[in-house]
Amino acid sequence: MADAAMQETTGLEPAAGGDIQHATENVEANKPESSLKSFISGGVGGACVVLVGHPLDLIKVRMQTGTAGSSSVLGLLRQTFLKEGIRGLYRGVSAPLTAVSPVYAVNFWGYDIGKRIVHAWDTYMYGHVVNPMTIPQLCFAGGFSAIPTTAFMAPSERIKCLLQVQQASSGTPKYSGMMDCARQVYKEGGLRSVFKGTTATLFRDVPGSIAWFGTYELAKREMMTLQGIDPQKGSLSPLAVLTAGGLAGMACWTVAIPPDTIKSRYQTAPEGMYKGLGDVFVKLIREEGVAGLFTGIRPALIRAFPANAACFFGMEVAREALAFMD
């Protein structure tokens, strides 16, 4: 009776003798991580990604919105530093830094929830959890993570882009800082204006998150295989984690840059300039061609490797430190 119950709950055949330990290890491997641990470790990773990557994100947005001139990425970094100083390179950082810890916390929490949904589906379909999860299953979980994340990400992205673009424009700055920008945006159009570009953010982040988490998990598995490490028990070196995270960031932005370009232009345009995202797309293609969709890809990819390497490294360190929460 106990054996039958064990098989029904875990999908494992009844174990005998020395196999009992093996069966117990499989059950432990299928046990999901603490959602709170995923939430906290994601927040740590998010803070790392902003601090490392914001200067190049600034250049990306200015290139996408046409306020950067025609200089190269390094040339724009140099010009910004000489004209505005180190504070200029971190212009608009308060918005993402304030929001990024909860945003990435929700992102990794959403990823954890996505994996739980996959586990529930496996149990429903096959009577047991597939372990380890396949890459397509992890990609689904990654795509799902973008849904709750967008609710936090969209307002932060709107304010960040407005602050970054205004400093590159001539004339007196319209906004004195993050809170002033948020107040004025709300005063001009209410919550609808604050959340302007939410759909575009979702269109960017769902495929981007699929590529982000999928590439990270795939890179980790391939490096473990090459090094002869058991994925269920072993762990990668810090350098390997940094490499996997950097590759994940580059994969993410290669996929996400076209919808990100549309989002940036839509969020920073004066009210009434565009009828919607479709109008942004049509005008951009007509005026700049398909290449216009990839404006800003150079700083995005240059930023992606170190920023996302730092993100996943910070996340993994936090996960190890919080292992007692499982």
Secondary structure as GFF3:
##gff-version 3
##sequence-region A 1 326
A	DSSP	alpha_helix	2	10	.	.	.	ID=ss1
A	DSSP	alpha_helix	19	30	.	.	.	ID=ss2
A	DSSP	alpha_helix	35	64	.	.	.	ID=ss3
A	DSSP	alpha_helix	73	89	.	.	.	ID=ss4
A	DSSP	alpha_helix	94	126	.	.	.	ID=ss5
A	DSSP	alpha_helix	135	168	.	.	.	ID=ss6
A	DSSP	alpha_helix	178	194	.	.	.	ID=ss7
A	DSSP	alpha_helix	198	227	.	.	.	ID=ss8
A	DSSP	alpha_helix	238	268	.	.	.	ID=ss9
A	DSSP	alpha_helix	277	288	.	.	.	ID=ss10
A	DSSP	three_ten_helix	290	294	.	.	.	ID=ss11
A	DSSP	alpha_helix	297	321	.	.	.	ID=ss12
A	DSSP	three_ten_helix	323	325	.	.	.	ID=ss13
###
